[in-house]
Amino acid sequence: MIVLGVDPGSHATGYGVVAADGSRLRFLDAGTIRAKKSDDLPRRLRTIHEAMVEVIGRSCPTVMSVENVFNARNPRSSLILGQARGAVLLAGALHDIPIAEYAPREVKMALTGNGAATKEQLRWMVTRLLALPQPPKSLDASDALGLALCHAMRSGGPLALRASGQGGECQ
């Protein structure tokens, strides 16, 4: 199973790709999609969507693991984050990729044992679990890898997707 984890944001969207074969987890790719802060929201959403389509084409994931919207203090920020998530979800849906959603607290709990862990603690654990020689370059990328790992660890392994007949098609 190949899991594409995505940490959506309107300026920086992290992605991380992990292969899961039974209990074996392997790093494949990670990075950050950066939209220009000077661009208006529709242009930033287009940047995110087009880059996600490219990542999907490159990595051929069988499932996407996307961070759920959390309630920001500012309602406008929540709405904008929701729109960024929409651009990501559309990219996955257009490729018929099943999408799992996890709250940030759930990912932190699954990987560190502490739902209130810091982003740095999550980065450290991602680095350790994937035996990376160095931590991911951005916290957005390490959060996305955390989402991918969380799903890989909770999904029941690659046979769960095969048995259900789910899995995206890479084109």
trRosetta pair geometry for C-beta under 8 A, 3 or more apart (Angstrom, degrees):
i j d omega theta_ij theta_ji phi_ij phi_ji
1 19 7.3 150 81 -158 47 54
1 20 4.8 -18 66 61 98 98
1 21 7.7 173 25 -75 67 47
1 62 5.0 -104 -148 57 70 137
1 63 6.6 0 -175 14 111 112
1 152 6.9 169 91 -119 120 86
1 155 7.2 -130 126 94 170 149
1 157 7.2 166 2 171 131 41
1 158 4.0 -165 -25 -105 96 81
1 161 5.6 121 -106 17 119 139
2 17 6.4 2 -179 -171 98 99
2 18 7.4 166 -155 84 54 40
2 19 5.4 -27 -101 -100 74 71
2 20 7.8 176 -87 19 26 72
2 28 7.0 5 -143 -6 105 162
2 59 6.3 -176 158 158 134 92
2 60 6.3 65 65 96 155 71
2 61 4.7 -131 110 -123 97 54
2 62 5.2 114 45 2 72 86
2 63 7.7 163 84 32 51 67
3 17 7.1 165 84 -150 49 51
3 18 5.1 -14 60 62 98 90
3 19 7.9 171 18 -91 73 22
3 20 6.3 33 -7 -7 114 115
3 61 6.3 59 -141 -150 13 113
3 62 7.4 -45 -71 56 51 81
3 63 5.5 -22 -112 75 74 94
3 64 7.6 133 -164 -114 63 21
3 65 5.7 18 -178 -7 111 115
3 148 4.2 144 112 -155 109 85
3 149 7.9 168 86 -54 143 25
3 151 5.2 170 -147 82 143 121
3 152 5.1 -127 -1 -59 151 95
3 155 7.9 -173 -84 -12 131 149
4 15 6.4 -16 -173 -165 92 103
4 16 7.5 153 -158 79 47 42
4 17 5.3 -16 -102 -99 68 82
4 55 6.8 125 -146 134 133 113
4 56 6.8 -40 -62 -97 172 70
4 59 5.9 121 -85 99 112 144
4 61 3.8 -85 -17 -64 107 159
4 63 7.4 -173 28 96 74 45
4 64 4.8 -31 73 -110 98 73
4 65 7.1 173 85 24 45 70
4 92 7.8 -169 76 -98 129 110
4 97 7.6 -4 36 173 124 154
4 148 6.6 -70 -177 -98 8 113
5 14 8.0 -14 114 117 91 93
5 15 6.8 152 83 -157 58 49
5 16 4.5 -11 58 60 107 93
5 17 7.5 -164 20 -75 73 33
5 18 7.1 29 -10 4 110 106
5 64 7.6 147 -93 -166 24 60
5 65 4.6 -25 -105 71 73 104
5 66 7.7 167 -159 -79 49 36
5 143 8.0 -155 141 122 121 54
5 144 4.3 147 109 174 96 63
5 145 5.9 158 57 -91 141 14
5 146 6.8 168 170 63 160 43
5 147 3.3 146 -156 80 113 96
5 148 3.1 -107 -26 -39 114 80
5 149 7.3 -21 -50 3 150 59
5 150 7.7 100 -110 32 130 92
5 151 7.0 -178 -86 13 94 118
6 13 6.6 -3 -169 176 94 102
6 14 7.1 159 -155 87 44 59
6 15 5.3 -9 -103 -104 73 78
6 52 7.2 26 -116 -121 142 117
6 64 6.2 -2 1 -172 116 107
6 65 7.2 161 20 82 68 52
6 66 4.8 -14 64 -109 103 78
6 67 7.1 -123 99 5 62 81
6 88 5.1 162 144 -164 153 141
6 144 5.6 9 -111 -131 20 107
6 147 6.7 -80 37 85 35 155
7 13 6.7 171 85 -162 59 54
7 14 4.0 11 49 53 110 105
7 15 7.6 -150 24 -66 71 37
7 67 5.2 46 -121 -10 60 134
7 140 5.3 -162 82 -162 127 69
7 143 4.1 61 -78 103 157 115
7 144 4.4 -113 -3 -65 96 78
7 147 6.4 178 -60 -16 81 135
8 13 5.2 -10 -130 -124 46 103
8 48 7.4 61 -142 -167 90 142
8 66 6.8 26 -22 -163 109 102
8 67 6.4 -147 21 54 80 101
8 81 6.6 121 109 -169 105 75
8 84 4.4 154 168 122 110 104
8 85 4.5 171 57 -82 167 62
8 87 7.7 143 -138 57 124 91
8 88 5.0 -119 -86 -11 119 145
9 12 4.8 2 79 68 135 58
9 13 5.2 -167 40 -76 71 58
9 14 7.6 48 7 -5 112 76
9 81 6.9 -31 -120 -121 49 85
9 84 5.8 -50 134 148 8 165
9 140 6.7 -87 10 -122 135 126
10 35 6.8 -72 159 52 52 139
10 41 6.8 -36 -160 -129 128 86
10 44 5.6 54 179 130 80 143
10 45 7.6 -34 -135 -69 83 72
10 48 7.7 -80 -133 -45 40 143
10 80 4.9 -33 -48 155 150 107
10 81 6.6 -102 -29 -86 98 47
10 83 7.1 40 -94 75 110 99
10 84 4.5 -127 -75 -62 64 130
11 34 6.9 1 160 -150 66 68
11 35 5.7 -120 -136 58 38 90
11 37 5.8 18 -127 -88 119 82
11 44 7.0 -46 -89 -152 46 138
12 32 5.4 -13 -165 -174 97 117
12 33 7.2 150 -156 76 44 54
12 34 5.5 -8 -103 -103 75 73
12 35 7.7 -139 -63 22 36 74
12 138 7.2 -128 180 167 135 150
12 140 4.9 -127 141 -64 111 160
13 32 6.9 147 73 -160 41 62
13 33 4.4 -12 60 55 97 107
13 35 7.8 51 -3 -16 99 100
13 48 5.3 91 -8 -133 150 106
13 51 7.5 145 67 84 125 130
13 52 7.5 -48 121 -66 148 103
13 84 6.5 -167 -80 176 116 118
13 88 6.7 -175 -157 -74 142 121
13 140 6.8 146 152 179 11 132
14 30 7.5 0 -176 -170 91 90
14 31 7.5 -175 -147 100 59 34
14 32 5.3 -32 -98 -102 66 78
14 33 7.8 -156 -73 19 19 74
14 138 6.4 -152 -100 97 111 114
14 139 7.6 -101 -68 106 150 46
14 140 3.0 -177 -55 149 113 78
14 141 4.6 -149 -150 -68 109 34
14 142 7.4 -57 -169 31 153 39
14 143 5.4 105 65 60 153 94
14 144 3.8 -153 124 -24 98 119
15 29 7.6 -4 116 115 100 97
15 30 6.6 -174 98 -143 59 51
15 31 6.0 -3 57 59 91 71
15 32 7.6 168 18 -92 71 30
15 33 6.8 51 -9 -18 111 101
15 52 7.4 164 -78 -112 141 75
15 55 5.4 -21 142 -157 168 163
15 141 7.1 -21 56 -120 40 70
15 144 4.9 -150 -129 180 12 159
16 29 7.2 178 -151 95 40 57
16 30 4.2 6 -111 -108 77 98
16 126 7.9 -62 -151 -161 165 137
16 136 7.3 -60 -97 -100 119 151
16 141 5.9 114 -69 -174 99 66
16 142 7.5 72 -67 -114 144 16
16 144 3.8 150 -1 111 95 93
16 145 3.3 -137 -169 -71 165 63
16 146 7.6 86 43 11 155 46
16 147 7.1 137 49 50 112 88
16 148 4.9 -127 99 0 99 133
17 27 7.9 93 85 -170 64 52
17 28 4.1 -64 108 73 104 112
17 29 4.2 24 37 50 118 89
17 30 6.9 -153 20 -64 67 59
17 55 7.6 -169 -51 178 121 102
17 59 4.5 -127 -115 -143 154 145
17 61 6.6 -129 -128 -79 101 106
17 148 6.6 176 -123 -115 18 159
18 25 5.8 -11 -179 -167 119 94
18 26 6.7 147 -164 73 67 44
18 27 6.3 -39 -109 -104 74 41
18 28 6.3 -175 -96 9 20 95
18 130 7.1 -110 -116 -101 111 120
18 145 6.6 105 -50 -150 115 76
18 148 4.2 140 13 138 115 128
18 149 6.0 97 -25 -70 173 64
18 152 5.8 -84 105 -37 128 148
19 25 7.3 152 81 -158 54 44
19 26 4.4 -14 59 61 101 102
19 28 5.6 95 -23 -47 94 118
20 24 7.2 150 -157 83 46 55
20 25 5.6 -11 -104 -104 74 71
20 26 7.8 -170 -73 23 33 73
20 152 3.8 178 -70 -149 145 117
20 155 7.7 116 88 50 160 124
20 157 6.8 -147 138 -136 115 54
20 158 6.2 178 100 -54 88 90
21 24 4.7 -17 67 65 88 108
21 26 7.4 16 8 0 102 113
21 158 6.4 -1 -119 -22 46 138
22 157 5.8 11 -118 -138 34 127
22 158 7.2 -49 -47 13 44 105
23 157 7.8 -46 -56 -97 51 113
25 129 6.3 -7 80 153 147 96
25 130 6.2 -90 120 -99 109 69
25 149 6.5 43 -154 -121 151 89
25 152 6.0 108 -109 124 109 152
26 130 7.4 96 -152 -147 21 87
27 30 7.2 -48 -162 -19 105 111
27 130 4.4 76 -51 -178 107 130
27 131 8.0 -140 -6 60 114 68
27 132 6.0 68 -36 -82 161 97
27 145 7.4 -6 -118 -135 96 127
28 59 6.4 112 120 -135 136 105
29 55 7.6 -176 114 -151 138 94
29 58 7.2 62 -49 118 176 121
29 59 5.9 -122 37 -90 137 119
30 136 5.2 -71 122 -125 149 121
30 137 8.0 165 110 22 107 85
30 141 4.3 96 162 -173 109 112
30 142 7.7 54 -177 -69 148 42
30 144 6.5 155 -141 80 94 116
30 145 5.5 -22 -102 -60 134 111
31 55 7.9 -153 52 -103 113 122
31 137 7.7 13 -122 44 55 119
31 138 7.9 56 -168 27 36 117
31 141 5.7 5 -94 -102 4 122
32 137 7.5 -111 -4 85 113 105
32 138 4.6 10 -43 42 139 155
32 140 4.7 83 -110 79 111 129
32 141 5.4 -89 -51 -49 85 95
33 47 7.0 160 166 138 109 92
33 48 5.8 117 119 -120 141 62
33 51 4.2 138 -126 110 130 155
33 52 7.1 -54 -45 -54 162 71
33 55 7.8 -92 -58 -35 120 132
35 39 6.0 -95 166 52 96 131
35 43 7.5 146 -167 114 115 75
35 44 3.7 88 159 -142 152 85
35 47 4.3 141 -108 75 95 143
35 48 6.1 -43 -53 -48 125 86
36 39 4.3 96 74 -14 98 103
36 43 7.7 -28 54 118 102 119
36 44 7.2 -133 54 -91 59 87
36 47 7.5 154 9 -55 75 165
39 43 3.9 -116 180 92 118 124
39 44 5.0 150 95 -56 117 79
39 47 7.1 101 79 -18 167 135
40 43 5.3 88 57 13 71 104
40 44 7.2 -137 100 -7 33 92
41 44 5.6 -57 -143 37 34 111
41 45 6.2 35 159 -20 69 104
41 80 6.6 -113 -124 -133 128 100
41 83 6.9 30 176 106 121 152
42 45 5.7 -54 -147 36 32 112
42 46 6.5 35 153 -21 64 103
43 46 5.6 -49 -150 33 34 114
43 47 6.6 40 149 -22 64 102
44 47 5.5 -50 -152 32 35 115
44 48 6.5 35 151 -19 66 103
44 84 7.7 -43 126 -97 107 97
45 48 5.7 -52 -148 36 34 112
45 49 6.2 32 155 -18 66 108
45 83 6.0 -68 -94 147 129 103
45 84 6.7 -134 -105 -99 80 54
45 86 7.6 -7 -148 78 123 98
45 87 4.6 -167 -165 -69 82 138
46 49 5.8 -56 -144 39 30 110
46 50 6.1 25 161 -15 66 110
46 87 7.7 -124 -66 -133 19 133
47 50 6.2 -59 -143 40 24 105
47 51 6.2 19 160 -14 62 113
48 51 6.1 -64 -148 41 24 107
48 52 6.2 24 156 -20 64 109
48 84 5.9 -154 -119 -150 178 81
48 87 4.4 81 93 112 116 145
48 88 6.6 -63 154 -59 114 77
49 52 5.8 -57 -148 35 28 110
49 53 6.5 30 154 -20 64 104
49 87 4.1 -107 -63 -170 90 99
49 88 7.6 -131 -95 -65 59 34
49 90 6.3 -16 -126 76 114 117
49 91 5.6 180 -152 -60 66 107
50 53 5.7 -50 -150 32 33 113
50 54 6.6 35 150 -19 63 104
51 54 5.5 -52 -153 35 36 115
51 55 6.4 37 150 -20 67 102
52 55 5.5 -50 -145 36 36 111
52 56 6.2 38 153 -20 66 104
52 87 7.0 147 9 135 140 86
52 88 5.4 176 -99 -123 160 62
52 91 3.8 149 110 50 121 177
52 92 7.6 -65 158 -40 126 72
53 56 5.7 -53 -148 37 30 113
53 57 6.4 32 152 -20 63 107
53 91 5.0 -131 -64 -140 68 108
53 94 7.5 -22 -105 75 104 134
53 95 7.8 159 -130 -43 71 121
54 57 5.7 -55 -149 36 30 113
54 58 6.3 26 155 -17 64 109
55 58 5.8 -60 -148 39 30 110
55 59 5.9 -2 166 4 68 117
56 59 6.5 -71 -131 50 22 91
56 60 7.5 83 172 -80 56 27
56 61 6.4 -77 -132 20 72 99
56 91 6.0 -178 -19 156 140 106
56 92 7.0 -177 -95 -94 139 56
56 95 5.3 -164 163 -16 145 166
56 97 7.0 -126 -139 -29 123 149
56 168 7.6 -76 -165 138 112 157
56 170 7.6 -165 155 -119 77 79
57 60 7.6 13 -169 -61 21 66
57 170 7.0 122 -136 -161 43 88
57 171 7.1 -58 -116 73 88 63
60 168 7.6 -168 -171 91 57 106
60 170 3.4 -20 -121 -82 99 148
61 64 6.0 92 110 -70 148 68
61 97 5.9 50 90 -141 99 138
61 168 6.2 45 89 38 67 133
62 97 7.3 160 167 -141 18 90
62 98 7.7 1 147 35 62 101
62 158 7.9 64 68 -136 162 84
62 161 5.6 84 148 152 127 164
62 166 7.7 103 169 119 90 80
62 167 4.2 -33 -154 -137 93 94
62 168 6.1 -171 -135 27 31 80
63 97 6.4 155 -121 178 24 91
63 98 5.0 -31 -118 74 85 96
63 99 7.4 162 -168 -91 71 27
63 100 6.3 27 171 -4 118 106
63 151 6.5 -154 116 152 128 143
63 155 7.3 141 64 -110 169 155
63 161 6.3 -126 -43 -97 120 139
63 166 7.4 52 -83 129 99 118
63 167 7.2 -64 -49 -111 76 60
63 168 7.4 173 -66 -9 32 101
64 88 7.8 173 173 158 146 98
64 92 4.4 -77 2 -113 154 142
64 97 5.2 76 -16 127 103 126
64 98 7.3 -176 27 92 71 47
64 99 4.8 -17 69 -112 104 75
64 100 7.1 -178 91 29 52 67
65 99 7.8 163 -86 -161 24 57
65 100 4.9 -18 -109 71 71 102
65 101 7.7 161 -161 -90 53 24
65 102 6.3 6 -176 4 99 116
65 147 4.4 175 116 153 109 93
65 148 5.5 166 44 -90 129 41
65 150 6.5 162 176 69 149 94
65 151 3.7 -139 -84 -27 138 140
66 85 6.7 113 165 -148 130 95
66 88 6.0 146 -124 121 132 132
66 89 6.6 -60 -20 -78 177 82
66 92 7.6 -116 -43 -14 130 154
66 99 5.9 -5 6 -169 118 106
66 100 7.3 156 22 80 68 48
66 101 5.4 -31 73 -105 84 74
66 102 7.7 154 78 25 37 71
66 147 6.9 49 -100 180 12 148
67 85 7.8 -113 77 -105 74 112
67 101 7.4 47 158 -156 9 75
67 102 6.5 -52 -113 73 48 72
67 103 7.6 65 -161 -138 72 20
67 104 6.1 31 -149 -67 116 78
67 107 7.4 -51 -105 -20 91 144
67 143 7.2 -3 -59 153 140 113
67 147 5.9 -97 -57 -90 79 137
68 101 4.8 90 -73 165 86 108
68 102 6.3 -136 -13 91 98 20
68 103 4.8 -37 45 -84 129 59
68 104 7.7 -122 53 -18 83 65
69 78 6.4 84 179 -161 118 86
69 81 5.9 135 -128 112 95 113
69 82 5.4 10 -97 -86 146 83
69 85 6.2 -93 -63 -19 97 158
70 78 7.9 -118 90 -116 45 96
70 103 6.9 97 -82 -150 97 87
70 104 6.2 -33 -49 8 138 116
71 78 6.1 -8 -139 -99 47 138
72 75 7.5 175 76 -81 90 19
72 77 4.1 -85 105 93 158 118
72 78 4.6 -164 30 -60 98 81
72 81 6.8 131 -23 -1 131 141
73 77 7.5 31 58 41 60 136
74 77 4.1 78 79 2 104 111
74 78 7.1 -176 93 -10 57 81
75 78 5.5 -52 -152 33 40 115
75 79 6.5 40 152 -20 69 103
76 79 5.7 -53 -151 34 34 112
76 80 6.4 31 153 -17 66 105
77 80 5.8 -55 -146 38 32 109
77 81 6.2 33 154 -19 65 107
78 81 5.7 -56 -147 38 29 111
78 82 6.3 34 152 -23 63 106
79 82 5.5 -54 -151 34 31 115
79 83 6.7 31 151 -20 63 102
80 83 5.6 -51 -153 32 35 112
80 84 6.7 36 149 -18 65 101
81 84 5.6 -52 -151 35 36 112
81 85 6.4 40 149 -20 66 103
82 85 5.5 -50 -149 35 34 114
82 86 6.5 43 149 -26 63 101
83 86 5.3 -45 -152 28 36 119
83 87 7.0 41 150 -21 63 96
84 87 5.8 -47 -156 28 36 112
84 88 6.8 33 147 -14 64 104
85 88 5.6 -58 -153 39 37 111
85 89 5.9 34 152 -19 72 109
86 89 5.7 -53 -137 40 30 109
86 90 6.1 35 159 -23 64 106
87 90 5.9 -52 -148 33 26 113
87 91 6.8 31 152 -22 59 103
88 91 5.9 -55 -157 29 32 112
88 92 6.8 25 151 -11 65 105
89 92 5.8 -58 -153 40 35 109
89 93 6.0 33 153 -20 70 110
89 99 6.2 47 -133 -133 83 170
90 93 5.6 -55 -139 40 31 111
90 94 6.1 34 160 -23 66 106
91 94 6.1 -55 -148 33 25 111
91 95 7.0 5 156 -1 58 110
92 95 6.1 -75 -156 47 32 98
92 97 4.3 -92 -165 65 84 113
92 99 5.1 97 122 -75 151 115
92 168 7.4 -102 -163 -86 73 142
93 96 7.4 34 -172 -78 37 31
93 97 7.4 -93 -67 45 23 73
93 99 7.3 -41 -63 -23 76 132
95 168 5.0 35 131 -165 96 127
95 169 6.7 -150 180 61 74 64
95 170 7.5 23 -169 -100 121 42
95 171 7.1 -146 -129 12 93 102
96 168 5.1 148 90 -129 69 69
96 169 5.7 28 60 14 122 92
97 167 7.8 -17 -128 -175 60 33
97 168 3.3 -16 -88 -66 75 135
98 161 7.3 -161 33 -128 144 106
98 166 4.6 27 -41 176 139 131
98 167 7.0 -33 2 -72 109 27
98 168 7.1 -138 6 -45 61 83
100 151 5.1 135 72 -118 145 123
100 155 7.5 -111 -55 -87 162 107
102 106 4.8 -128 -172 83 94 125
102 107 5.2 104 128 -55 130 92
102 147 6.1 174 51 -136 124 84
102 150 5.5 95 -143 114 178 145
102 151 7.0 -138 -29 -62 133 85
103 106 4.5 95 58 1 83 106
103 107 7.3 -152 90 -6 45 83
104 107 5.8 -56 -152 34 35 111
104 108 6.3 32 154 -17 68 107
104 143 7.7 -27 -125 -155 98 116
105 108 5.8 -56 -147 39 31 111
105 109 6.2 33 154 -21 65 108
105 115 4.1 31 -172 -171 89 106
105 116 7.3 2 -127 -67 93 50
106 109 5.7 -53 -146 36 29 112
106 110 6.3 30 155 -20 64 107
106 115 7.2 10 -67 -122 26 103
106 150 6.9 96 123 -166 87 145
107 110 5.8 -56 -148 35 29 110
107 111 6.3 5 163 -1 65 114
107 122 7.3 41 125 -133 103 133
107 143 7.6 76 118 -163 155 72
107 146 4.9 85 168 140 123 109
107 147 5.7 -47 -110 -87 141 58
107 150 4.5 -89 -122 -56 75 153
108 111 6.4 -71 -143 47 25 96
108 112 5.5 -30 -178 32 67 115
108 114 6.3 -59 149 92 103 59
108 115 5.2 110 85 -141 109 34
108 116 7.0 164 124 5 149 10
108 117 4.3 -174 -167 39 114 104
108 121 7.8 60 -148 90 101 111
108 122 5.8 -78 -109 -81 80 115
108 146 7.6 15 -75 177 51 143
109 112 7.2 -69 -110 57 14 74
109 113 6.7 25 -161 -142 51 15
109 114 6.8 -139 -103 78 55 11
109 115 4.1 -1 -62 -75 102 81
110 149 7.7 168 115 112 118 89
110 150 4.5 102 75 -126 152 91
110 153 6.1 151 173 78 119 135
110 154 6.6 -65 -129 -47 143 117
111 117 7.8 -105 81 47 94 159
111 122 6.1 73 88 -136 139 78
111 125 4.8 128 155 120 106 143
111 126 7.0 -3 -166 -63 148 69
111 129 7.0 -87 -147 -29 100 149
111 146 5.6 -78 -25 -146 160 96
111 149 6.1 69 -93 101 116 129
111 150 6.4 -75 -42 -75 100 86
112 117 4.1 61 70 -66 159 159
112 121 5.5 55 -118 139 152 112
112 122 6.2 -89 -37 -89 127 61
112 125 5.2 -132 -80 -41 82 157
114 117 4.4 112 86 -55 101 90
114 121 7.3 -24 64 128 123 153
117 121 4.1 -118 -175 86 105 133
117 122 5.6 126 115 -52 123 82
117 125 7.9 -1 169 -5 160 136
118 121 4.7 102 53 3 76 99
118 122 7.2 -138 97 -1 44 85
119 122 5.6 -54 -151 38 35 113
119 123 6.3 41 149 -24 66 104
119 139 4.7 29 161 -158 134 126
119 142 7.2 111 176 84 85 120
119 143 6.6 -41 -139 -68 99 105
120 123 5.5 -48 -147 33 33 115
120 124 6.5 38 152 -22 63 102
120 139 7.7 -53 -70 -108 55 113
121 124 5.7 -49 -150 32 33 114
121 125 6.6 29 153 -15 64 105
122 125 5.8 -58 -149 39 32 108
122 126 6.3 36 153 -21 67 105
122 142 6.2 133 112 137 92 109
122 143 6.6 48 116 -96 143 62
122 146 5.1 -11 178 -85 116 150
123 126 5.7 -53 -146 35 30 112
123 127 6.3 33 154 -21 64 106
123 135 5.2 44 164 -158 108 127
123 136 6.5 -122 -143 41 97 94
123 139 6.3 -77 -65 -118 127 69
123 142 3.9 9 -108 171 81 165
124 127 5.7 -56 -153 35 29 114
124 128 6.4 25 152 -16 64 109
124 135 7.2 -42 -88 -98 44 124
125 128 5.5 -55 -146 39 34 111
125 129 6.0 31 158 -19 69 108
125 146 7.6 66 83 -107 106 102
126 129 6.0 -55 -139 38 27 107
126 130 6.2 1 167 5 63 114
126 132 7.5 11 126 4 77 132
126 135 7.6 85 78 -142 100 81
126 136 6.8 -21 108 -8 135 116
126 142 5.0 172 46 -159 154 87
126 145 4.7 94 -159 102 135 121
126 146 5.3 -85 -75 -68 120 77
126 149 6.5 -162 -118 -9 81 148
127 130 6.7 -74 -145 51 19 93
127 132 4.7 -91 -145 51 67 111
127 134 7.4 -65 -137 150 123 21
127 135 4.6 -58 -76 -98 135 70
127 136 7.3 -139 -75 -9 88 72
127 142 7.6 -27 -42 -126 84 118
128 131 7.3 18 -175 -75 31 44
129 149 5.9 70 109 -139 151 148
130 145 6.9 -59 -27 179 148 132
130 149 7.5 -109 -53 -82 101 125
132 135 6.7 107 96 -97 133 26
132 136 7.3 -22 163 -49 173 65
135 142 6.5 -11 -179 -83 96 133
136 139 7.9 134 91 -89 109 19
136 141 4.0 -151 168 102 134 113
136 142 4.2 -178 47 -64 129 81
136 145 6.1 -178 -48 -3 146 139
137 141 6.1 49 52 30 73 147
138 141 4.6 98 60 5 85 99
138 142 7.1 -155 96 -1 47 84
139 142 5.6 -54 -144 42 38 109
139 143 6.1 44 154 -23 68 103
140 143 5.8 -52 -148 35 28 112
140 144 6.5 29 151 -18 61 106
141 144 5.6 -54 -149 36 33 113
141 145 6.4 33 152 -18 65 103
142 145 5.5 -48 -145 37 36 112
142 146 6.4 46 150 -25 63 102
143 146 5.4 -51 -153 32 33 119
143 147 6.7 37 148 -21 63 99
144 147 5.5 -47 -153 31 36 114
144 148 6.6 36 149 -17 64 102
145 148 5.5 -51 -150 37 37 113
145 149 6.2 37 152 -18 67 106
146 149 5.7 -54 -144 39 30 110
146 150 6.2 37 155 -25 64 105
147 150 5.7 -49 -145 31 29 115
147 151 6.7 24 158 -13 62 104
148 151 6.1 -60 -154 38 29 106
148 152 6.3 28 152 -19 66 110
149 152 5.6 -56 -144 38 32 112
149 153 6.1 26 160 -16 68 110
150 153 6.1 -63 -148 40 24 106
150 154 6.1 0 162 0 63 118
151 154 6.1 -71 -137 49 28 97
151 155 5.5 36 167 -42 69 114
152 155 6.2 -46 -130 18 20 115
155 160 5.3 -165 153 62 85 148
155 161 7.2 5 164 -41 131 94
156 159 7.1 -84 129 69 94 82
156 160 3.7 101 81 -60 112 136
157 160 6.0 124 65 -7 56 98
158 161 6.3 -57 -165 35 48 104
158 162 6.5 40 147 -15 75 110
159 162 5.4 -59 -144 42 42 112
159 163 5.7 42 159 -23 75 108
160 163 6.2 -55 -144 36 23 109
160 164 6.6 12 159 -9 59 113
161 164 6.0 -66 -147 43 30 104
161 166 5.1 -93 -155 74 79 92
161 167 5.2 92 161 -65 119 99
162 165 7.7 34 177 -71 31 30
162 167 7.4 19 -84 -32 50 136
